[in-house]
Amino acid sequence: MHEGEAAIVREVFERCRAGESAEWIASTFAARGAPFPRSGWNRARVHAVTEQTAYRGEWVAHRERGLTIATPRIVSDALWFVTRDRDAARARQLRGLRKTKHVYLVEAIATCGVCGGRILIQSANHGIGRGPSPSRYVCERRRWPDATGRCTLPYWLTSEADDRVWSALRALVVTPERLEHAVRAAQTEAEDDGATWERDLAAAERRVTALARAEAAILARFRRGAISETAMDIELGAAARERAMAQQQVEAAQRARLAVGRRTDRTVGIQEMIADLRSRVEEASPKHRRELALALIPAGGVALAMQQIEVAVSLTAPTRSRRAATSSVSGSS
């Protein structure tokens, strides 16, 4: 069992059971730099996690022959089947909603500024007897009211909302020192975290070494006849439990140190991207605008509100930093 990745698997199942979409979960994992899988997070990867029977303790080795292998259980059968049922039901519910391959700038990034719900897309349509209806962003609780009632957030034209968000994003990119400041803040935070985890790792390793010496001393006392076998067993058991806990702390610190290293590498990569971003921001295609938004805006960083759009743009979003540069674009609903 790899506990770090197992925790991610459990979170996927819990959030799917709670009704969050696979795309939303993937975007939040990508924003915070969650480990596993190696190829990166996307909607298909989240679905693949929920379909993996190994996570409930049964890996299918040969489907046709019905051969299975027992695996360490990460989620209960109840959670696994409930999640799969809800996933299938939601797929049926959303079928046809996303009718085009149009690139929407803040898809899976925006949240409702009224109730905090997810923002969905109502695709453009051309109904018989009616004029064309352009695509719009809509709060999920307005489209499908729950026990709390229907959300009052008006529909937002996707073109209008995307234009305003892009204006704020473009201003951030072209303003001198804005991105550089965010990168420096991310680097400073990573360095501070790295130093902290280095100290924690060194302390945990010293603790493991000390407990190993204590166990050797207990055995030496037993050989000299200074303590009974019963007393030796009790003391060795206590020392072994403490050493196991200390070893877990060592492994946790090592994982955290690796995560900090990945964060540092990410900020270095972002630095190299800044010049390229500025050179092509003026003529960026919708696809490139979307890539830029995913790189700079954390999941939930765009709030569609009644009277304004608030865009929380931060290069430190992938590192789960709380430092953010916030831009507000006013307008009418």
N, C-alpha and C positions, 0 to 999 in steps of 0.2 A: 504493500500500500504506500503510495506517494501522497502523504497527507496534504501537501500544498495543492496538488492537482485535484485530490478528492474533495477538498473544500470548494473548489470552483465547480465541480460536477454537482455537488449538493446545492450550491447557489443557483445553478441553471434550473434544476428541477423545482426548487422552491419558487423561483420567480416565474417559471412557466405555469406552475399551479396557481399562482396569484393572478395570472392573466396577462403578464407582460409578453410582448411579441418577441420572436426570435431575433428580428432585426434590431429592436431596441436593446435587448440584452447584449447582442454582439457589439453594438456601437459603444455601450458603456464599458464593456470589457476592454475594447480596443483603446478607449480614451484613458483608462487608468493603467494600461499596460499589463493586464492580467496574463499570467503565463498559461501555456497549454491551450490550443495546439500550436505547434511550431510554425505552421503556415499562416497563422493569423486568424482573427475572429471575423466571421461573417454569418449571415443567416443560416446557410447550409451547415456550418460547423455546429451551431447550436442545435439544429434539428438532429444532426448525427449523434450528439450527446444523448438526447432524449430517446433515441431509438436503440441505444447500445444496451443489450441485455446483460452484459458483463457487470454493469454497475449495480444490478440487483442480485448479483451472485451467481450468474449462469451465462457462461460464454458458449455460443453455438459454434462448435468445431466443424460439424458437417450437417447442414440443414436437411438434406435429403435422407440421410441415414439416421437422423435424430440424435446425433452424438453431441453431448454437452460436457463442459468442464466447469467445475466449481471454481469461483473466483471470490476474492474478498468482497464482501457486500459493502457498498457505499450508501445506497438508498434502500428504503424498505419497498416491498412489493406494492404496498398500498400507494406510496408516493409515486412510484414508477408508472403504475397503471393509470392513476388519476391524471398524471401529467400527460401521458400519451392520449388519453381520452379527450382532455381539454385541448390539446394541440390539434387533434383531428377535427374537433368541433369548431375551433377558431378558424382553421383552414377552410372549412365549408362556409363559415359565416363571412369570411373576407373574400371568398372567391368572386372574381369579377370586379372588385373594388379598384384594384390597380390595373386599369385597362390599357395603359400605354407604357412605352419605354422612355417616356420623357424624363429628363433629368431635373429633379426638384432639389433646390439648393439645401433646404433645411429638413429634408425628410429624415426621420429618426433622430434629429437633433433638437427639434422644437418641442416645447411643452406648453400647456395651457396656462396663461397668466391669471386665470380666474380660479380654476380648481386644481391645477397641477397635473391634470391628466395628459395622456399621450395625444399628440397631434397626428391625425390620419389625413389621407388624401382622397378627396372625392374627384375622380377623374372627369375630364371634359366629356360631354355627351351631346348628342344632337337628336333629341326626342322628336317623334312625329307630332306635328301640330304645334311645336314649340320652337322658339329660337334656340340657337346654340348656347350651351351653358359651359362657361370656361371652368377649368380645374380650380379647386379651392381646397384650402386647409380647413379641417374641422376637428374639434375636440371629440375624442371618442365618447365622452359622456353626454355630448349633445346628440351624437348620432345614435348611441345606444344608452339611454338613461339607466342608471342603477337605482339602488334603494335610496340614495341621497337626492334623487331628482335629476332633472335635465340641466346641463351646464348652459349658462347664458352667453358664453363667448360667441360673438358673431362669426360667420364664415369669413375667411380671409382669402382673397384671390391669390393663388400661388405666385403669379407674376408680380403683384404688388408687394407681397411680403418678401419674396426673394430679392427684388430690386432694393428694398430698404436694407435688408441684411447685407447684401453685397456692397452697398455704399459704405456701411460701417466697417465691413471687413477690408475693403479696399483702402479706406482711410487709415486703418491700422497698419497695413502693410507698407504703404508709401511714406508714412510719417517717419522721419529719421529717428533712430535710437529706440523706437517703441519695441520692435521685435528683439533688438539686441539686449534691451533691458530685461525683457521676459526671459531670454535665454540665460543671461547672467544670473538672474534670480533662481532659475532651475538648477544651474550648475552649483551655485552656492548651497542650495538646499540638499542636493545630492552629495556634495562633499561633506556637509555637516552630518547627514544621515550615515554616510560611509564611515566617518570617524567614530560615530556612536556605536555602530555595529562592530567595528574593529575592536573597540574596547570591550564590548559585551562578549565577543567571541574569545578574546584573550582571557577574560575572567572565567568564562565557562570552561575553557581548556585547562586552566590552572586548577579549577575545581575538580575536574575529572582526574587529573594527575594526582592531586592530593588524596582523593578518595581511593585511588588504586594503591597508594602508599599505605593508607589506613588499613585496607584489607590485608596487605602483606604483613603489617605489624600485628594484626589480630592473629594471623596464622602463626607468626613467630612466637607470640605469647602462648599459644596453645601447645606448640612443640616443646616449649620450655616447661610446660605444666603449670603455667601461671593462671590459666582459666580452664574451665571445664568445656567439654564438647558442646554441651547445651548452650552455655554462654557464648561460645565461639559462633555457633549457628545463628544465634539471635543477632549478634553484632555484625556478622557477615551479611545477613539478610538486610539489615538496616542500611549498611554501607552500599550494598548492591542496588537497593532501591534509589538511594540518593545519587549514585553514579549514573543510573539509567536516566534519571531526570536531568542531570547535568549534561549527559550526552545528547539528550533531546534539545537542550538549550544550545549546545554547540551546533547541531544540525540546523536549527531554526536561524541562528545567527549567520551561518554559512549561506543559507538560501537568501536571507535578506541582503547579505553583502553582494551576492550575484545579481539580485534585483536592482540594487543601487548601481552596479556596474552597467546594467542595461539602460538605466535611466541616463547615466552619464554619456553613454554611446549615442543615445537618442538626441540629447541636446547638441552634441557635436555634429550629428547629421543635420539637425535643423539649422545650425549655423551655416552649413554649406549650402542649404537650400535658399537662404534669405535673398542672396543676390539674384538667383534665378527667378524667385517669386516676383521680385520687383521688376525684372526685365520683361515679364510676360503678363503682369497683372492688368495692364491696360487692354490687351487684346485677348484676354482669357476666354476660352470657350466655356459653355455651360458645364461640360465634363470637368475641365480644369478648375472652374469655380467650385464645383462640388468637392473635388479632391482637396482644395485649399481649405474649404470649410471643415471637412472632416479632420484635417491636420491641426487646425487652430481652435476650433470650437468644441468644447466638451459636450457630451450628451446632456441635453437639457439646458444648454447654454443660451438658447434662443427662447424667449418667453413671448408668445403671441398674446397680447393684452387687448383691453377694450380701446385704449387711446394711444398706445405706443408699442413699439417693439424694443425689447431690451436684449442686447447681444453681449453675452459675457465671453469675451475672446481672450484666450490665454495659451501661450505656447507651453505652459507648465501643466496643462490639463492631463497629458499622458502620464505624468508623474504623480498625479493626485495632489498637486500643490494647491494651497488655498490662495496663493497670490494670483490675481487676475486683473487684467486691464479691461474695464467695463465701458462700453459705449452705448449711448441711448439715442435712438432715432425717433423723433416725434412725428405724429401724423394722426389722421382721423381714422376711425374704424369704418 
